Amino acid sequence: MTNSTDALVILGATAGGKTALAVAAARHLGGEIIAADSRQVYRGMDLGTGKDLAEYGEIPYHLIDIADAGSEYNLYQFQRDCYAAITAIRARQRLPIICGGTGLYLDAVLRGYRLVEVPCNPHLRQQISTWSDDHLRQRLLEIKPRQHNRTDLDERERLVRAYEIACGEETTEPEEPFTWQPLVFGLRWPREVLRQRIAERLQTRLEQGMIAEVQGLYDAGVTWQQLEFYGLEYRFIAHYLQGKLSRNDMVQKLSRAIGQFAKRQETFFRRMEKQGVQINWLDAQREPFGQLCRILESYRLI
């Protein structure tokens, strides 16, 4: 790689094959992978988050299994940790390859969000504990009308945290912006093909023991509320384990929810493009690694 690009980013919807492409690129280009996934940071959350660690082989990876399940890992921490990992990998004269589908995390490092660390404020949380969701949502939007992540407005715990951050942001000056020059690639699938991949992957992970994984997390002290906060697999399986859903309903609703999540991911990536992030889209059905290499060659990067 030349000095004009010092990192690659590989993004795309869930079940799209991002890890396999990132590993192939890392082997070919001498890289190390940084996961951009809001749930893969948690230890013990393996099948539900799709870590697929066996795929990495000898390739070093970062920002996976760095926090305890049940704890809170946030956007500020990810941006800080991602930039630190990029710096360390470059110091080893290796190529950082950021790989993931959490759009907010990716956008934060690509566009350099000016974030500050806001610790948990128990006094504030006690003050707002009696507020309704509608009132809390209204107060949040009064303080900070533009929200990076709209799910912060839908779920109580995220809403509380977003309000806490909005109230505390003015107290600390952000650091200087991080300087880097990444080249961004995206994997694109036809909608029906991606939906089928999602269904097949879900079935495989259920057969591999994903329900037992969620039960094990609960047995280890992660509450049902915390599991539901992690969304998708953890939320629906938690509902099943509590007797709120039959197994068949759980599988059907979960598969549909993952498909809707994939659609929201794609919408977020389009918004990133409108806001200035250039994404080189690859046809996932036509040897995406070859396409990636040809684009790098066209930029005279390999």
Sequence and secondary structure as in RCSB ss.txt:
>XXXX:A:sequence
MTNSTDALVILGATAGGKTALAVAAARHLGGEIIAADSRQVYRGMDLGTGKDLAEYGEIPYHLIDIADAGSEYNL
YQFQRDCYAAITAIRARQRLPIICGGTGLYLDAVLRGYRLVEVPCNPHLRQQISTWSDDHLRQRLLEIKPRQHNR
TDLDERERLVRAYEIACGEETTEPEEPFTWQPLVFGLRWPREVLRQRIAERLQTRLEQGMIAEVQGLYDAGVTWQ
QLEFYGLEYRFIAHYLQGKLSRNDMVQKLSRAIGQFAKRQETFFRRMEKQGVQINWLDAQREPFGQLCRILESYR
LI
>XXXX:A:secstr
  TT  EEEEEESTTS HHHHHHHHHHHHTEEEEEE TTTTEET  TTTT  GGGGTT  EESSS EETTS   H
HHHHHHHHHHHHHHHHTT EEEEEE  HHHHHHHHTT         HHHHHHTTTS HHHHHHHHHHH S  S G
GGGTSHHHHHHHHHHHHHGGGS         EEEEEEE  HHHHHHHHHHHHHHHHHHTHHHHHHHHHHTT  HH
HHHHT HHHHHHHHHHTTSS HHHHHHHHHHHHHHHHHHHHHHHHHHHHTT  EEEEETTS HHHHHHHHHHHTT
  
